[in-house]
Amino acid sequence: MTVAAGEANPHPPAMDRRTLLASGLAIPFLRPAAAAAQQGPTRSHALSLLGDPALPAGFPHWPWVNPDAPKGGEIALTALGSFDSFNQYILRGTAAVGLGNLYDTLLKESADEASTEYCHLAAAIEQPADRMGVTFELHPAARWHDGKPVTAEDVVWTFNTLRQSGRPFYRAYWADVAEVVAESPRRVTFRFRTNENRELALILGQMPVLPKHWWESRDFARPLLEAPLGSGPYRLERFESGRSLVYRRVADYWAKDLPTARGTANYDVMRYEYFRDSTVALEAFKAGQIDFRTENIAKDWATAYDFPAMQRGLVKRDEIRHELPTGMQAFAMNLRRPLFQDARVRRALIEVFDFEWMNANLFYGSYTRTTSYFSNSELASSGIPEGRELEILQAYKGRVPDRLFTEPYRLPVTDGSGNNREGLRRALDLLRGAGWTVRDRKLVNAEGQPFAFEILLNGPSFERIALPYVQTLQRLGMEPRIRTIDPAQYQVRIDAFDYDMTVDGQGQSLSPGNEQRDFWTGAKAGENGSQNVAGIANPVVDELVELVIAAPDRAELVARTRALDRVLLWNDYMIPQWHSRTFRVAYWDKFGRPPRNPKYALAIDSWWVERNREGAVEQGKREAKPQ
C-alpha cells in the first residue's frame, strides 16, 4: 500500500492491490513426514496456521459481534480523490471505494485470531494427505443478486481471469497453483505445484468470486462504470461518477444467517462521499455530511476536534487499541534511479531524518518510530543475529553487509531540538565517500550534476512532514522538491514507477508468505503495478523471500522472516517513519457498538445505528450546517 494522504495508516482498506496482504492466510504448518502419515483427505470448517481454530464447527457467530444488532439506518463515509471504475482488479482506471462489499470470498478471516479463516462461500474444505491441493465445496444456498447460483465454474473463471488479466499481484500470489478444476457444480479443486507453500490454501480462500455469466459479455481488461453484479451483503444502488456512491444492504442476502455474517452488515445504506483532500473531508465531518472517520493526522487529532457538536456531546472520539503488525511506512527511494543506487547515499538520507523533532513538534508525541519491516510483531529482527537466524544468514556471508553479523541495526536518534549537526556531519561524510562534493553550496557529482530529486505525494496533508525534511536536505546542498498531485494521477505514476521518492507503506501480518514476492523481489521490480515500490532487486532478498514462503513450521518462519528483515534493513532501502498502535476514530453519536473490538481489525461493519439516538444527532447535524 502506498501511503501519502495522512501520517499513518494503521488499518488499510480490505481489498486492493496494496492491501490484499497476508492476513493470516495460511494452512496449518505440516512437515512432509506428518503429511504422509495421514490417511486420506481431511475435511474441515476452518484452516489455521497456528494450531486448531478457536471456534468449533457450527459456532453461532463471531465472538465480538452482537448477533441481534438491529438493521437499518445509514452511515456516511469519506473517500479522497475520485474514481472512474468499478473494476478494482485491473491496473487501468481508478477504482471506487467499498467494492469489497459486493463480493463474497470462499473463506472469511477471523479478526480475533491470528492466521485463521472459516468457511463462508465454501461450506467445507478438503485437503489431501500430501497437501498438493485444496478443494472447496460451495454452500448450496450461495447465489448472485440476480438469483442465479454461485458455481464452481464461477470460481474457476475468476481465478483464471484474475491471473491472466488482473493486477500483477495475482500472478505472484498464485504462482504455485498448477491448475483449477470444477469437479461438479459445487465442488472446485486447486492443484499445487509444491506442498512447501504453507499458506496457499487460505490464500485461495480469500479470493473474491466473480460472476462468470455477467462478465462474459464485458471486457474485463477495461475500466467499468456500471454497477457490477455481486453476491455479497450490499449492492451498488447508485453513484455520481467521481463524486459519490451509495451501497444498499441486500435484504435477502443468502449468507445473512451464517456464523461468519451474523451481526455484521447492519446498515441499510453505506454512502461514500469523495473529497479533494483530508482537510476538506474533516470539515465535511464537522458539518455533519460524514458520520464516521478515522484520523491519521496527529495534529488534527490533538487540535481540530474542538467544535460545537463535539462540545454538545453529539460527536464522540475514541482510541481503540489493536494488535496488528504495523509493517513499514517510509520515504521510499526509487532504486531504479541511478541517484539512489549507492547504499552510502541512501544511508546519508536516513541520517538526517529527524523523527524525534517531528514527533515532538508535529505529532504531539503520538507515534512510535518504526525500526523493522515487520514492526509490532515477533517477526521483527533485533540485536545481533543468533541461533537459527544466524545459521540462515551465515549462508550469505560476503553477499550481505559484514556489520550485519556484529552490530544491531540502528536508526539515528536526535535530541529533538532540531539542531541535528551530528546527522548532517555523518551524511556529508557518506556522500563524499560516494563521490559527491559541495561546490558553491550545491552538492554535485564529479560531472558537476546537482543532487536533485522529487518527492511525490498524493495529498497536501503530508507536505508538512516533507517540508522540514526538504529543508534539512537543502542544508546538505541537495535540491529536493515536493510535487503533490491528485490520487488518480498519483496511482498512475506509482504503477509506472514514475517517481524519485514517495511515501510507501507495506502492511504485514503474523504469517508473511507469497505476498513478499510482490513487495521485495527483483522479478517484480520491473513489472508495472507491482508493490515493489522501492525497486529492490537483490538476489539474497529473493532467496530469503522463497525461504519464508517455504517455512515448514512457526519457529522456522520466525527465524527466516527475521533474517529477511535484517537484510532489508542493512541495505537502507527506505527511510523508516513511524506507526500507531491504536485506531483513532471520530463519529456522530448515533451508533451502537459491540462490547469489545477484535484484536486485528476496526470492525466498523459490526456497529449499528441506534434509532433512539438518531433523531437528536440528525437535528444536531442540521444545526451544524452553515446557513
C-alpha angles and dihedrals in degrees: 000000000000112000123199108119093081142007098265137007108202097166114034120198118272112251126024137102094273097041104039088100136147101297097176088295101159143117118237114283106257126172115224093248092054091047092053090052093061118098113227129329123323120233120205147161094224144016127220135182097204103050133289118354113260094229121065127225109283095026108167101228143327109299094234098053131086101237090199096050109147119249122226145066131074136274119202115205138184132249128177129224119358143288138223104176144051092202106091093171099076135063096238119088134010109277123224121243123253098034092128087074089070098061140058125217127217091244131019124221120238108233089202100054131058114241099354131127133180134207115275118144085012115064094198141010126217126191126185121234092253093051091230094135148354134234125208120200108205123230109259092225095053112121142159122249089260089061098253117130123256106243141190087252088062089055093048092047092048094050095047094043095049092047092048103036106013130092116303089252092078094055090054094042095050099033093120095058110104097187145334122223133189101221093180136347091281103026124079126176129198116201119206133216091219140012092218095082095090097187102044098101093058093039085063090045090062093056113121108232116226128200110259094196093055097045097044091081092048135067106250092195093064129076113265127220102177125085108272123227114249143167099220134107094276138043126203103253102178142337143188106222111255094354116062145357134199121203117191124203115250103238094202095040105167094226099043093113097043115113089241092057108033113112093016134095089039100157119090089210133027111192125189121198119194122221134185095242143344094271092059090043091055091052089050089054091051090050091054097249090117126046103196136021139170114222120218099166111088095202092055091046090054100040115012103067101071097104132130098265090051091048090051092052095248092118124051133196129201141174109215117197118226137184097218119140103246101210120194129319113180151140098272118210114211102238089194085077114083089224093072102037095096111083090212090061091050092050090049089057089051094049094062098045103108106203094165092058092046094048092051099041105029107023104038089236092293102129137073120219113250112232101168140045085231098042123172092027142085088254093075117106119233140171113001122325116270140161117009093351090058091050090054094048095046088070087066100049109143091025097068129048110287092224089064089080098048108031135049113242107253134187116214116266122204134192091249093242093117091239099110099169094148091054092049091049093050091046093052091050090052093046092050089052088053092053102264123130136179115246121172088349092304126112108231138166128234091281091052094251114149124240095247129156143151129241107212118210133177099211141019096246092081093050092085089060096043095047098063089046091051090051090053092049090051088059086063090054095256123140106220121165134188123231119188118191135169119279095253094054090041093056091050091053093045092051089051093044089238101154141081099217133356141161112272132183124193110190118207138196135210090265112045117191141129095008089067088074090063092046103049117006128111093232090063095043089079099038113097114235095025122133093240090106095162092053095235111184108171121142091211091055089048091054094046091050089056090049090053091050092049097044107141098206143010096265091052092046091054093048094046093046091050089052091051091047092051094051092048091050096047091053090059093222094158141026101240117224127181146287141213126225095204139062107236108207135175124188144165105259100250097101134098119212136198114254092258141017123237117253099246108035143040089232097200086163088073093058120091141195116264104216093200090062098036096082095055091046093050090050089051090051092053089052091048094057115098113254 
